[in-house]
Amino acid sequence: MPKPIILAISGASGSGKSLFTQNLKLTLEKHGQAVLVLQEDHYYKSQDHIPESDRARTNYDHPDAFEHDLLMQHLQKLCEGKAIEYPSYCYKTHTRLKKAQKVKASPIIIIEGIMLLTQIQLFDHFDFKVFVDTPLDVCLMRRMLRDTQERGRSLNSVAIQYEQTVKPMYHKFIRPSKNFADLIVPHGGENYLAVDVLSAYLFKQRNGNQI
């Protein structure tokens, strides 16, 4: 198999990265393209050595919360056509699960996450970099809904985390990383024009033709 095309999709938490990724994947698959999606969240560091009661104090919106070296190793293996042991993460216990998932390479690989464009050492593996640009108040609303409904968090804990780490880390790390993007996508995951443009580009890169 030829070297996979790797697309990095970044942006603030709640910006619509996952929805944009899902819509892009569906569009590509509709036209016969095999797509593998990876999430940076799966590479949060294991915290088995920290008491569970103390894990909530970790700053999960800082680059140091992720094991980017492992991600880099996995991207290298996928580029070589090798399978990886894709880690899983539990948001309730705030640590990595024991069992990983064996994942094979695919012609197109999309990885999405908040800190991807802050990690220059990963750029050699990224063929295209996207930043989903959404107003912070919209991101906060989406994050509150997601964390309370899907991750078992209280509204108060989400609000405190937003003020203490999410917002300041966005301004310190995520917002400046937008400068490294090849494409900035406004209006979040429902920007179907951006989906169509990017899917046509990826299809052309893989097949030499447009959709």
C-alpha positions as CSV (number, residue, x, y, z in Angstrom):
1,M,0.0,0.0,0.0
2,P,1.3,3.5,-0.8
3,K,2.2,5.8,2.1
4,P,-1.0,6.9,3.7
5,I,-2.2,10.6,3.5
6,I,-2.4,11.9,7.1
7,L,-4.7,14.8,7.9
8,A,-4.6,16.5,11.3
9,I,-7.7,18.3,12.4
10,S,-7.3,20.6,15.4
11,G,-9.2,23.4,17.2
12,A,-10.6,24.3,20.6
13,S,-12.5,21.7,22.7
14,G,-16.1,21.9,21.6
15,S,-15.2,23.6,18.3
16,G,-16.8,20.8,16.1
17,K,-13.6,18.9,15.2
18,S,-15.3,15.5,15.7
19,L,-18.4,16.4,13.7
20,F,-16.2,17.9,10.9
21,T,-14.1,14.7,11.0
22,Q,-17.2,12.5,10.8
23,N,-18.7,14.4,7.9
24,L,-15.4,14.3,6.0
25,K,-15.0,10.6,6.6
26,L,-18.6,9.9,5.4
27,T,-18.0,12.0,2.3
28,L,-14.7,10.2,1.4
29,E,-16.2,6.7,2.1
30,K,-19.2,7.6,-0.1
31,H,-16.7,7.8,-3.0
32,G,-14.9,4.6,-2.1
33,Q,-12.1,5.9,0.0
34,A,-11.0,3.9,3.0
35,V,-10.5,6.2,6.0
36,L,-9.0,5.5,9.5
37,V,-9.9,8.0,12.2
38,L,-7.7,8.4,15.3
39,Q,-8.3,10.7,18.3
40,E,-5.6,12.5,20.2
41,D,-7.7,12.0,23.4
42,H,-6.8,8.3,23.3
43,Y,-3.2,9.3,23.9
44,Y,-3.8,10.9,27.3
45,K,-1.1,9.6,29.6
46,S,-1.8,6.7,31.9
47,Q,-2.4,7.8,35.5
48,D,-2.5,4.5,37.2
49,H,0.3,5.7,39.5
50,I,-1.9,8.5,40.8
51,P,-4.8,7.9,43.3
52,E,-8.1,8.2,41.4
53,S,-9.3,11.0,43.8
54,D,-6.3,13.1,42.7
55,R,-6.5,12.5,38.9
56,A,-9.2,15.2,38.4
57,R,-6.5,17.8,39.3
58,T,-4.5,17.1,36.2
59,N,-4.5,19.8,33.6
60,Y,-5.9,17.9,30.7
61,D,-5.7,21.0,28.4
62,H,-2.0,21.2,28.5
63,P,0.3,19.5,25.9
64,D,2.1,17.6,28.7
65,A,-1.1,15.6,29.5
66,F,-0.6,13.7,26.2
67,E,1.9,11.0,25.3
68,H,2.7,12.5,21.9
69,D,5.9,10.4,21.6
70,L,3.7,7.3,21.4
71,L,1.5,9.0,18.9
72,M,4.5,9.8,16.8
73,Q,5.7,6.2,16.9
74,H,2.2,5.0,15.9
75,L,2.0,7.4,12.9
76,Q,5.4,6.2,11.8
77,K,4.3,2.6,11.9
78,L,1.1,3.4,10.0
79,C,3.1,5.1,7.4
80,E,5.1,1.9,7.0
81,G,1.9,-0.1,6.6
82,K,2.1,-1.7,10.0
83,A,-0.7,-2.1,12.6
84,I,-0.6,-0.3,15.9
85,E,-1.9,-1.0,19.4
86,Y,-4.3,2.0,19.6
87,P,-4.8,3.0,23.3
88,S,-8.2,3.6,24.9
89,Y,-8.9,6.2,27.6
90,C,-11.6,6.3,30.3
91,Y,-12.9,9.8,31.1
92,K,-14.6,8.6,34.4
93,T,-11.4,7.1,36.0
94,H,-9.1,9.6,34.2
95,T,-6.6,7.0,33.0
96,R,-5.8,4.7,30.1
97,L,-7.6,1.4,29.9
98,K,-5.5,-1.8,30.0
99,K,-6.6,-3.2,26.7
100,A,-5.6,-1.5,23.5
101,Q,-7.2,-2.0,20.1
102,K,-5.2,-3.4,17.1
103,V,-5.7,-1.0,14.2
104,K,-4.4,-1.4,10.7
105,A,-3.2,1.4,8.3
106,S,-5.5,2.9,5.8
107,P,-4.9,5.0,2.6
108,I,-6.3,8.1,4.3
109,I,-5.8,8.7,8.1
110,I,-7.5,11.5,10.0
111,I,-6.4,12.4,13.5
112,E,-8.2,15.0,15.5
113,G,-7.4,16.7,18.8
114,I,-6.8,20.0,20.5
115,M,-3.0,19.9,20.7
116,L,-2.0,18.4,17.4
117,L,-0.8,21.7,15.9
118,T,1.2,22.6,19.0
119,Q,3.5,19.6,18.4
120,I,6.0,20.5,15.7
121,Q,7.7,17.1,16.0
122,L,4.5,15.6,14.5
123,F,4.4,17.9,11.4
124,D,6.6,15.6,9.3
125,H,3.8,13.0,9.5
126,F,1.0,15.4,8.6
127,D,0.3,15.9,4.9
128,F,-2.4,18.5,5.6
129,K,-3.3,20.5,8.8
130,V,-6.8,21.9,9.5
131,F,-7.9,24.2,12.3
132,V,-11.6,24.3,13.1
133,D,-12.3,27.9,14.3
134,T,-15.3,28.4,16.5
135,P,-16.1,31.2,19.0
136,L,-15.2,30.2,22.5
137,D,-18.7,30.8,23.9
138,V,-20.1,28.3,21.5
139,C,-17.3,25.9,22.4
140,L,-18.1,26.2,26.1
141,M,-21.8,25.5,25.6
142,R,-21.0,22.4,23.5
143,R,-18.4,21.2,26.1
144,M,-20.8,21.6,29.0
145,L,-23.5,19.5,27.1
146,R,-20.9,16.8,26.1
147,D,-19.2,16.5,29.5
148,T,-22.5,16.4,31.5
149,Q,-24.3,14.1,29.2
150,E,-21.6,11.8,27.9
151,R,-18.8,11.8,30.5
152,G,-20.7,11.9,33.8
153,R,-19.4,15.4,34.8
154,S,-21.3,17.9,37.0
155,L,-22.1,21.3,35.5
156,N,-20.2,23.0,38.3
157,S,-17.0,20.9,37.7
158,V,-17.1,21.7,33.9
159,A,-17.5,25.4,34.6
160,I,-14.6,25.4,37.1
161,Q,-12.3,23.5,34.7
162,Y,-13.2,25.9,31.9
163,E,-12.1,28.9,33.9
164,Q,-9.0,27.4,35.5
165,T,-7.5,25.5,32.5
166,V,-9.6,25.2,29.3
167,K,-9.8,29.0,28.6
168,P,-6.2,30.0,29.6
169,M,-4.7,26.9,27.8
170,Y,-6.7,27.8,24.7
171,H,-5.1,31.3,24.6
172,K,-1.6,30.0,25.5
173,F,-1.4,27.0,23.2
174,I,-4.3,26.2,20.9
175,R,-5.1,29.6,19.5
176,P,-1.5,30.4,18.5
177,S,-1.3,26.9,16.8
178,K,-3.8,28.1,14.2
179,N,-0.9,29.8,12.4
180,F,0.4,26.4,11.4
181,A,-2.8,25.3,9.7
182,D,-3.0,24.8,6.0
183,L,-6.8,25.4,6.1
184,I,-8.9,27.3,8.7
185,V,-12.5,26.2,8.8
186,P,-15.0,28.6,10.3
187,H,-18.6,27.6,11.5
188,G,-17.5,24.3,13.0
189,G,-18.3,20.8,11.9
190,E,-21.3,21.8,9.7
191,N,-19.2,23.7,7.2
192,Y,-20.1,21.4,4.4
193,L,-18.4,23.6,1.8
194,A,-15.1,23.0,3.6
195,V,-15.9,19.3,3.8
196,D,-16.4,19.1,0.0
197,V,-13.3,21.1,-0.8
198,L,-11.1,19.1,1.5
199,S,-12.5,15.7,0.4
200,A,-12.0,16.7,-3.3
201,Y,-8.4,17.6,-2.5
202,L,-7.7,14.3,-0.6
203,F,-9.4,12.3,-3.4
204,K,-7.2,14.0,-6.0
205,Q,-4.0,13.4,-3.9
206,R,-4.9,9.7,-3.6
207,N,-6.3,9.1,-7.1
208,G,-5.2,11.9,-9.3
209,N,-8.8,12.9,-10.0
210,Q,-11.4,15.0,-8.4
211,I,-14.7,13.7,-7.1
